[in-house]
Amino acid sequence: MNQVTRDQGPSGLSIAALITGLLGMTIVPIILGAIDLSRIKNGLASPRGRGMDIAGIVLGAIGTVIWIIAVVIIIGVIPGLTFSFSL
């Protein structure tokens, strides 16, 4: 496999991790960021994308937590709703 030099820019995976994290795609940035961090560790990707990978992972984790909270709240509220229809 090709080794990278330090003067290369961030990889496409790191950019994708950051963008998908900003867009709120919960699991996608976590996966992309983890893959690219692994590639950086093995010398297959430029270390310049490390910050974007970490930001994408953090944003993905925050998005995941927000979705879980939203689902729990919705599940807790739905049983308390009463629907009455009159014709």
Jmol script that loads the backbone (N, CA, C; Angstrom):
load data "model"
ATOM      1  N   MET A   1       0.829  -1.169   0.000  1.00  0.00           N
ATOM      2  CA  MET A   1       0.000   0.000   0.000  1.00  0.00           C
ATOM      3  C   MET A   1       0.880   1.241   0.000  1.00  0.00           C
ATOM      4  N   ASN A   2       0.289   2.325  -0.409  1.00  0.00           N
ATOM      5  CA  ASN A   2       1.032   3.576  -0.507  1.00  0.00           C
ATOM      6  C   ASN A   2       1.123   4.270   0.842  1.00  0.00           C
ATOM      7  N   GLN A   3       2.308   4.741   1.136  1.00  0.00           N
ATOM      8  CA  GLN A   3       2.501   5.544   2.327  1.00  0.00           C
ATOM      9  C   GLN A   3       2.265   7.002   1.948  1.00  0.00           C
ATOM     10  N   VAL A   4       1.771   7.799   2.873  1.00  0.00           N
ATOM     11  CA  VAL A   4       1.523   9.207   2.591  1.00  0.00           C
ATOM     12  C   VAL A   4       2.592  10.061   3.241  1.00  0.00           C
ATOM     13  N   THR A   5       2.769  11.240   2.692  1.00  0.00           N
ATOM     14  CA  THR A   5       3.704  12.188   3.278  1.00  0.00           C
ATOM     15  C   THR A   5       2.927  13.215   4.083  1.00  0.00           C
ATOM     16  N   ARG A   6       3.603  13.896   4.972  1.00  0.00           N
ATOM     17  CA  ARG A   6       2.948  14.851   5.858  1.00  0.00           C
ATOM     18  C   ARG A   6       2.420  16.080   5.123  1.00  0.00           C
ATOM     19  N   ASP A   7       2.914  16.371   3.932  1.00  0.00           N
ATOM     20  CA  ASP A   7       2.497  17.587   3.246  1.00  0.00           C
ATOM     21  C   ASP A   7       1.229  17.403   2.423  1.00  0.00           C
ATOM     22  N   GLN A   8       0.648  16.210   2.421  1.00  0.00           N
ATOM     23  CA  GLN A   8      -0.609  16.010   1.715  1.00  0.00           C
ATOM     24  C   GLN A   8      -1.760  16.565   2.537  1.00  0.00           C
ATOM     25  N   GLY A   9      -2.838  16.943   1.841  1.00  0.00           N
ATOM     26  CA  GLY A   9      -4.020  17.478   2.524  1.00  0.00           C
ATOM     27  C   GLY A   9      -4.837  16.373   3.162  1.00  0.00           C
ATOM     28  N   PRO A  10      -5.931  16.760   3.784  1.00  0.00           N
ATOM     29  CA  PRO A  10      -6.802  15.764   4.414  1.00  0.00           C
ATOM     30  C   PRO A  10      -7.430  14.840   3.374  1.00  0.00           C
ATOM     31  N   SER A  11      -7.724  13.639   3.788  1.00  0.00           N
ATOM     32  CA  SER A  11      -8.316  12.671   2.866  1.00  0.00           C
ATOM     33  C   SER A  11      -9.794  12.971   2.646  1.00  0.00           C
ATOM     34  N   GLY A  12     -10.337  12.357   1.619  1.00  0.00           N
ATOM     35  CA  GLY A  12     -11.760  12.508   1.338  1.00  0.00           C
ATOM     36  C   GLY A  12     -12.626  11.965   2.458  1.00  0.00           C
ATOM     37  N   LEU A  13     -12.148  10.916   3.121  1.00  0.00           N
ATOM     38  CA  LEU A  13     -12.915  10.343   4.233  1.00  0.00           C
ATOM     39  C   LEU A  13     -13.036  11.324   5.396  1.00  0.00           C
ATOM     40  N   SER A  14     -11.957  12.063   5.674  1.00  0.00           N
ATOM     41  CA  SER A  14     -12.018  13.013   6.786  1.00  0.00           C
ATOM     42  C   SER A  14     -12.959  14.167   6.456  1.00  0.00           C
ATOM     43  N   ILE A  15     -12.929  14.633   5.225  1.00  0.00           N
ATOM     44  CA  ILE A  15     -13.840  15.698   4.806  1.00  0.00           C
ATOM     45  C   ILE A  15     -15.283  15.195   4.861  1.00  0.00           C
ATOM     46  N   ALA A  16     -15.495  13.972   4.377  1.00  0.00           N
ATOM     47  CA  ALA A  16     -16.841  13.388   4.394  1.00  0.00           C
ATOM     48  C   ALA A  16     -17.331  13.193   5.829  1.00  0.00           C
ATOM     49  N   ALA A  17     -16.446  12.796   6.733  1.00  0.00           N
ATOM     50  CA  ALA A  17     -16.840  12.615   8.135  1.00  0.00           C
ATOM     51  C   ALA A  17     -17.310  13.936   8.732  1.00  0.00           C
ATOM     52  N   LEU A  18     -16.590  15.005   8.455  1.00  0.00           N
ATOM     53  CA  LEU A  18     -16.969  16.313   8.988  1.00  0.00           C
ATOM     54  C   LEU A  18     -18.286  16.793   8.384  1.00  0.00           C
ATOM     55  N   ILE A  19     -18.430  16.690   7.078  1.00  0.00           N
ATOM     56  CA  ILE A  19     -19.644  17.182   6.415  1.00  0.00           C
ATOM     57  C   ILE A  19     -20.873  16.382   6.855  1.00  0.00           C
ATOM     58  N   THR A  20     -20.756  15.063   6.901  1.00  0.00           N
ATOM     59  CA  THR A  20     -21.908  14.259   7.323  1.00  0.00           C
ATOM     60  C   THR A  20     -22.238  14.505   8.796  1.00  0.00           C
ATOM     61  N   GLY A  21     -21.227  14.803   9.601  1.00  0.00           N
ATOM     62  CA  GLY A  21     -21.476  15.168  10.997  1.00  0.00           C
ATOM     63  C   GLY A  21     -22.221  16.480  11.108  1.00  0.00           C
ATOM     64  N   LEU A  22     -21.848  17.457  10.271  1.00  0.00           N
ATOM     65  CA  LEU A  22     -22.536  18.746  10.265  1.00  0.00           C
ATOM     66  C   LEU A  22     -23.971  18.613   9.770  1.00  0.00           C
ATOM     67  N   LEU A  23     -24.205  17.666   8.871  1.00  0.00           N
ATOM     68  CA  LEU A  23     -25.544  17.455   8.333  1.00  0.00           C
ATOM     69  C   LEU A  23     -26.432  16.621   9.259  1.00  0.00           C
ATOM     70  N   GLY A  24     -25.863  16.102  10.335  1.00  0.00           N
ATOM     71  CA  GLY A  24     -26.654  15.355  11.308  1.00  0.00           C
ATOM     72  C   GLY A  24     -26.890  13.899  10.939  1.00  0.00           C
ATOM     73  N   MET A  25     -26.065  13.345  10.102  1.00  0.00           N
ATOM     74  CA  MET A  25     -26.191  11.925   9.727  1.00  0.00           C
ATOM     75  C   MET A  25     -25.485  11.115  10.816  1.00  0.00           C
ATOM     76  N   THR A  26     -26.239  10.651  11.768  1.00  0.00           N
ATOM     77  CA  THR A  26     -25.726  10.175  13.048  1.00  0.00           C
ATOM     78  C   THR A  26     -24.629   9.110  12.986  1.00  0.00           C
ATOM     79  N   ILE A  27     -24.846   8.014  12.318  1.00  0.00           N
ATOM     80  CA  ILE A  27     -23.892   6.905  12.330  1.00  0.00           C
ATOM     81  C   ILE A  27     -22.804   7.076  11.275  1.00  0.00           C
ATOM     82  N   VAL A  28     -23.149   7.690  10.164  1.00  0.00           N
ATOM     83  CA  VAL A  28     -22.224   7.802   9.028  1.00  0.00           C
ATOM     84  C   VAL A  28     -20.906   8.495   9.407  1.00  0.00           C
ATOM     85  N   PRO A  29     -20.927   9.677  10.059  1.00  0.00           N
ATOM     86  CA  PRO A  29     -19.648  10.306  10.383  1.00  0.00           C
ATOM     87  C   PRO A  29     -18.816   9.524  11.394  1.00  0.00           C
ATOM     88  N   ILE A  30     -19.485   8.784  12.255  1.00  0.00           N
ATOM     89  CA  ILE A  30     -18.750   7.964  13.228  1.00  0.00           C
ATOM     90  C   ILE A  30     -17.967   6.881  12.494  1.00  0.00           C
ATOM     91  N   ILE A  31     -18.611   6.237  11.540  1.00  0.00           N
ATOM     92  CA  ILE A  31     -17.957   5.170  10.778  1.00  0.00           C
ATOM     93  C   ILE A  31     -16.835   5.738   9.908  1.00  0.00           C
ATOM     94  N   LEU A  32     -17.138   6.812   9.160  1.00  0.00           N
ATOM     95  CA  LEU A  32     -16.126   7.400   8.276  1.00  0.00           C
ATOM     96  C   LEU A  32     -14.922   7.913   9.066  1.00  0.00           C
ATOM     97  N   GLY A  33     -15.192   8.585  10.184  1.00  0.00           N
ATOM     98  CA  GLY A  33     -14.106   9.104  11.010  1.00  0.00           C
ATOM     99  C   GLY A  33     -13.247   7.993  11.593  1.00  0.00           C
ATOM    100  N   ALA A  34     -13.881   6.929  12.046  1.00  0.00           N
ATOM    101  CA  ALA A  34     -13.133   5.805  12.622  1.00  0.00           C
ATOM    102  C   ALA A  34     -12.268   5.116  11.565  1.00  0.00           C
ATOM    103  N   ILE A  35     -12.820   4.943  10.370  1.00  0.00           N
ATOM    104  CA  ILE A  35     -12.045   4.323   9.290  1.00  0.00           C
ATOM    105  C   ILE A  35     -10.836   5.177   8.955  1.00  0.00           C
ATOM    106  N   ASP A  36     -11.046   6.493   8.825  1.00  0.00           N
ATOM    107  CA  ASP A  36      -9.924   7.350   8.453  1.00  0.00           C
ATOM    108  C   ASP A  36      -8.891   7.458   9.572  1.00  0.00           C
ATOM    109  N   LEU A  37      -9.326   7.488  10.828  1.00  0.00           N
ATOM    110  CA  LEU A  37      -8.353   7.499  11.933  1.00  0.00           C
ATOM    111  C   LEU A  37      -7.494   6.243  11.913  1.00  0.00           C
ATOM    112  N   SER A  38      -8.105   5.121  11.579  1.00  0.00           N
ATOM    113  CA  SER A  38      -7.358   3.871  11.453  1.00  0.00           C
ATOM    114  C   SER A  38      -6.349   3.964  10.314  1.00  0.00           C
ATOM    115  N   ARG A  39      -6.779   4.556   9.206  1.00  0.00           N
ATOM    116  CA  ARG A  39      -5.874   4.726   8.062  1.00  0.00           C
ATOM    117  C   ARG A  39      -4.718   5.666   8.405  1.00  0.00           C
ATOM    118  N   ILE A  40      -4.989   6.714   9.179  1.00  0.00           N
ATOM    119  CA  ILE A  40      -3.932   7.629   9.607  1.00  0.00           C
ATOM    120  C   ILE A  40      -2.942   6.886  10.503  1.00  0.00           C
ATOM    121  N   LYS A  41      -3.464   6.096  11.425  1.00  0.00           N
ATOM    122  CA  LYS A  41      -2.613   5.333  12.350  1.00  0.00           C
ATOM    123  C   LYS A  41      -1.685   4.383  11.596  1.00  0.00           C
ATOM    124  N   ASN A  42      -2.201   3.786  10.507  1.00  0.00           N
ATOM    125  CA  ASN A  42      -1.413   2.846   9.721  1.00  0.00           C
ATOM    126  C   ASN A  42      -0.564   3.523   8.642  1.00  0.00           C
ATOM    127  N   GLY A  43      -0.597   4.851   8.588  1.00  0.00           N
ATOM    128  CA  GLY A  43       0.209   5.580   7.621  1.00  0.00           C
ATOM    129  C   GLY A  43      -0.354   5.587   6.213  1.00  0.00           C
ATOM    130  N   LEU A  44      -1.635   5.290   6.069  1.00  0.00           N
ATOM    131  CA  LEU A  44      -2.256   5.231   4.751  1.00  0.00           C
ATOM    132  C   LEU A  44      -3.017   6.498   4.401  1.00  0.00           C
ATOM    133  N   ALA A  45      -3.173   7.408   5.354  1.00  0.00           N
ATOM    134  CA  ALA A  45      -3.867   8.672   5.112  1.00  0.00           C
ATOM    135  C   ALA A  45      -3.090   9.791   5.799  1.00  0.00           C
ATOM    136  N   SER A  46      -3.283  10.997   5.315  1.00  0.00           N
ATOM    137  CA  SER A  46      -2.572  12.155   5.856  1.00  0.00           C
ATOM    138  C   SER A  46      -3.083  12.497   7.258  1.00  0.00           C
ATOM    139  N   PRO A  47      -2.172  12.800   8.173  1.00  0.00           N
ATOM    140  CA  PRO A  47      -2.590  13.170   9.526  1.00  0.00           C
ATOM    141  C   PRO A  47      -3.284  14.532   9.593  1.00  0.00           C
ATOM    142  N   ARG A  48      -3.275  15.280   8.504  1.00  0.00           N
ATOM    143  CA  ARG A  48      -3.939  16.583   8.504  1.00  0.00           C
ATOM    144  C   ARG A  48      -5.456  16.461   8.644  1.00  0.00           C
ATOM    145  N   GLY A  49      -6.027  15.308   8.350  1.00  0.00           N
ATOM    146  CA  GLY A  49      -7.466  15.126   8.461  1.00  0.00           C
ATOM    147  C   GLY A  49      -7.923  14.656   9.822  1.00  0.00           C
ATOM    148  N   ARG A  50      -6.992  14.471  10.748  1.00  0.00           N
ATOM    149  CA  ARG A  50      -7.317  13.941  12.076  1.00  0.00           C
ATOM    150  C   ARG A  50      -8.352  14.789  12.812  1.00  0.00           C
ATOM    151  N   GLY A  51      -8.208  16.098  12.775  1.00  0.00           N
ATOM    152  CA  GLY A  51      -9.141  16.993  13.456  1.00  0.00           C
ATOM    153  C   GLY A  51     -10.542  16.892  12.872  1.00  0.00           C
ATOM    154  N   MET A  52     -10.623  16.789  11.545  1.00  0.00           N
ATOM    155  CA  MET A  52     -11.927  16.642  10.894  1.00  0.00           C
ATOM    156  C   MET A  52     -12.575  15.315  11.266  1.00  0.00           C
ATOM    157  N   ASP A  53     -11.756  14.266  11.357  1.00  0.00           N
ATOM    158  CA  ASP A  53     -12.273  12.954  11.758  1.00  0.00           C
ATOM    159  C   ASP A  53     -12.852  13.011  13.172  1.00  0.00           C
ATOM    160  N   ILE A  54     -12.112  13.607  14.076  1.00  0.00           N
ATOM    161  CA  ILE A  54     -12.560  13.689  15.466  1.00  0.00           C
ATOM    162  C   ILE A  54     -13.823  14.548  15.559  1.00  0.00           C
ATOM    163  N   ALA A  55     -13.845  15.666  14.839  1.00  0.00           N
ATOM    164  CA  ALA A  55     -15.031  16.526  14.841  1.00  0.00           C
ATOM    165  C   ALA A  55     -16.242  15.775  14.292  1.00  0.00           C
ATOM    166  N   GLY A  56     -16.048  15.014  13.218  1.00  0.00           N
ATOM    167  CA  GLY A  56     -17.137  14.239  12.643  1.00  0.00           C
ATOM    168  C   GLY A  56     -17.658  13.192  13.607  1.00  0.00           C
ATOM    169  N   ILE A  57     -16.747  12.514  14.300  1.00  0.00           N
ATOM    170  CA  ILE A  57     -17.144  11.494  15.279  1.00  0.00           C
ATOM    171  C   ILE A  57     -17.926  12.139  16.429  1.00  0.00           C
ATOM    172  N   VAL A  58     -17.441  13.273  16.923  1.00  0.00           N
ATOM    173  CA  VAL A  58     -18.126  13.958  18.032  1.00  0.00           C
ATOM    174  C   VAL A  58     -19.509  14.436  17.594  1.00  0.00           C
ATOM    175  N   LEU A  59     -19.598  15.048  16.406  1.00  0.00           N
ATOM    176  CA  LEU A  59     -20.897  15.514  15.915  1.00  0.00           C
ATOM    177  C   LEU A  59     -21.854  14.336  15.692  1.00  0.00           C
ATOM    178  N   GLY A  60     -21.331  13.224  15.190  1.00  0.00           N
ATOM    179  CA  GLY A  60     -22.165  12.037  15.010  1.00  0.00           C
ATOM    180  C   GLY A  60     -22.665  11.494  16.335  1.00  0.00           C
ATOM    181  N   ALA A  61     -21.809  11.498  17.347  1.00  0.00           N
ATOM    182  CA  ALA A  61     -22.213  11.017  18.672  1.00  0.00           C
ATOM    183  C   ALA A  61     -23.267  11.935  19.279  1.00  0.00           C
ATOM    184  N   ILE A  62     -23.074  13.246  19.136  1.00  0.00           N
ATOM    185  CA  ILE A  62     -24.063  14.202  19.652  1.00  0.00           C
ATOM    186  C   ILE A  62     -25.398  14.009  18.937  1.00  0.00           C
ATOM    187  N   GLY A  63     -25.346  13.846  17.625  1.00  0.00           N
ATOM    188  CA  GLY A  63     -26.570  13.621  16.855  1.00  0.00           C
ATOM    189  C   GLY A  63     -27.279  12.345  17.272  1.00  0.00           C
ATOM    190  N   THR A  64     -26.506  11.300  17.533  1.00  0.00           N
ATOM    191  CA  THR A  64     -27.086  10.033  17.972  1.00  0.00           C
ATOM    192  C   THR A  64     -27.779  10.189  19.325  1.00  0.00           C
ATOM    193  N   VAL A  65     -27.133  10.874  20.249  1.00  0.00           N
ATOM    194  CA  VAL A  65     -27.725  11.102  21.572  1.00  0.00           C
ATOM    195  C   VAL A  65     -29.010  11.923  21.448  1.00  0.00           C
ATOM    196  N   ILE A  66     -29.004  12.949  20.604  1.00  0.00           N
ATOM    197  CA  ILE A  66     -30.203  13.768  20.417  1.00  0.00           C
ATOM    198  C   ILE A  66     -31.348  12.928  19.857  1.00  0.00           C
ATOM    199  N   TRP A  67     -31.051  12.075  18.873  1.00  0.00           N
ATOM    200  CA  TRP A  67     -32.098  11.209  18.310  1.00  0.00           C
ATOM    201  C   TRP A  67     -32.649  10.246  19.352  1.00  0.00           C
ATOM    202  N   ILE A  68     -31.778   9.673  20.170  1.00  0.00           N
ATOM    203  CA  ILE A  68     -32.241   8.745  21.213  1.00  0.00           C
ATOM    204  C   ILE A  68     -33.144   9.467  22.205  1.00  0.00           C
ATOM    205  N   ILE A  69     -32.745  10.662  22.617  1.00  0.00           N
ATOM    206  CA  ILE A  69     -33.570  11.441  23.548  1.00  0.00           C
ATOM    207  C   ILE A  69     -34.921  11.768  22.916  1.00  0.00           C
ATOM    208  N   ALA A  70     -34.903  12.158  21.641  1.00  0.00           N
ATOM    209  CA  ALA A  70     -36.147  12.495  20.946  1.00  0.00           C
ATOM    210  C   ALA A  70     -37.083  11.287  20.872  1.00  0.00           C
ATOM    211  N   VAL A  71     -36.537  10.128  20.571  1.00  0.00           N
ATOM    212  CA  VAL A  71     -37.362   8.917  20.483  1.00  0.00           C
ATOM    213  C   VAL A  71     -37.939   8.568  21.853  1.00  0.00           C
ATOM    214  N   VAL A  72     -37.144   8.676  22.898  1.00  0.00           N
ATOM    215  CA  VAL A  72     -37.632   8.376  24.250  1.00  0.00           C
ATOM    216  C   VAL A  72     -38.747   9.344  24.639  1.00  0.00           C
ATOM    217  N   ILE A  73     -38.571  10.608  24.321  1.00  0.00           N
ATOM    218  CA  ILE A  73     -39.604  11.594  24.644  1.00  0.00           C
ATOM    219  C   ILE A  73     -40.880  11.301  23.870  1.00  0.00           C
ATOM    220  N   ILE A  74     -40.753  11.002  22.585  1.00  0.00           N
ATOM    221  CA  ILE A  74     -41.933  10.709  21.758  1.00  0.00           C
ATOM    222  C   ILE A  74     -42.652   9.463  22.263  1.00  0.00           C
ATOM    223  N   ILE A  75     -41.896   8.435  22.606  1.00  0.00           N
ATOM    224  CA  ILE A  75     -42.504   7.204  23.119  1.00  0.00           C
ATOM    225  C   ILE A  75     -43.203   7.477  24.450  1.00  0.00           C
ATOM    226  N   GLY A  76     -42.656   8.356  25.255  1.00  0.00           N
ATOM    227  CA  GLY A  76     -43.271   8.693  26.532  1.00  0.00           C
ATOM    228  C   GLY A  76     -44.505   9.562  26.383  1.00  0.00           C
ATOM    229  N   VAL A  77     -44.583  10.349  25.315  1.00  0.00           N
ATOM    230  CA  VAL A  77     -45.702  11.268  25.132  1.00  0.00           C
ATOM    231  C   VAL A  77     -46.878  10.596  24.441  1.00  0.00           C
ATOM    232  N   ILE A  78     -46.629   9.722  23.486  1.00  0.00           N
ATOM    233  CA  ILE A  78     -47.698   9.117  22.685  1.00  0.00           C
ATOM    234  C   ILE A  78     -48.738   8.403  23.547  1.00  0.00           C
ATOM    235  N   PRO A  79     -48.391   7.604  24.556  1.00  0.00           N
ATOM    236  CA  PRO A  79     -49.430   6.937  25.340  1.00  0.00           C
ATOM    237  C   PRO A  79     -50.349   7.910  26.074  1.00  0.00           C
ATOM    238  N   GLY A  80     -49.869   9.106  26.357  1.00  0.00           N
ATOM    239  CA  GLY A  80     -50.682  10.081  27.065  1.00  0.00           C
ATOM    240  C   GLY A  80     -51.615  10.865  26.171  1.00  0.00           C
ATOM    241  N   LEU A  81     -51.472  10.738  24.875  1.00  0.00           N
ATOM    242  CA  LEU A  81     -52.337  11.456  23.961  1.00  0.00           C
ATOM    243  C   LEU A  81     -53.679  10.751  23.834  1.00  0.00           C
ATOM    244  N   THR A  82     -54.724  11.525  23.794  1.00  0.00           N
ATOM    245  CA  THR A  82     -56.043  10.951  23.555  1.00  0.00           C
ATOM    246  C   THR A  82     -56.593  11.544  22.274  1.00  0.00           C
ATOM    247  N   PHE A  83     -57.134  10.693  21.482  1.00  0.00           N
ATOM    248  CA  PHE A  83     -57.713  11.127  20.216  1.00  0.00           C
ATOM    249  C   PHE A  83     -59.223  10.979  20.305  1.00  0.00           C
ATOM    250  N   SER A  84     -59.923  12.041  20.033  1.00  0.00           N
ATOM    251  CA  SER A  84     -61.385  11.940  20.007  1.00  0.00           C
ATOM    252  C   SER A  84     -61.885  12.529  18.701  1.00  0.00           C
ATOM    253  N   PHE A  85     -62.662  11.743  18.041  1.00  0.00           N
ATOM    254  CA  PHE A  85     -63.230  12.163  16.776  1.00  0.00           C
ATOM    255  C   PHE A  85     -64.746  12.185  16.919  1.00  0.00           C
ATOM    256  N   SER A  86     -65.353  13.264  16.536  1.00  0.00           N
ATOM    257  CA  SER A  86     -66.806  13.325  16.560  1.00  0.00           C
ATOM    258  C   SER A  86     -67.296  13.599  15.147  1.00  0.00           C
ATOM    259  N   LEU A  87     -68.331  12.878  14.800  1.00  0.00           N
ATOM    260  CA  LEU A  87     -68.898  13.038  13.466  1.00  0.00           C
ATOM    261  C   LEU A  87     -70.193  13.789  13.521  1.00  0.00           C
TER     262      LEU A  87
END
end "model"
wireframe off; spacefill off
backbone 0.3
color backbone group
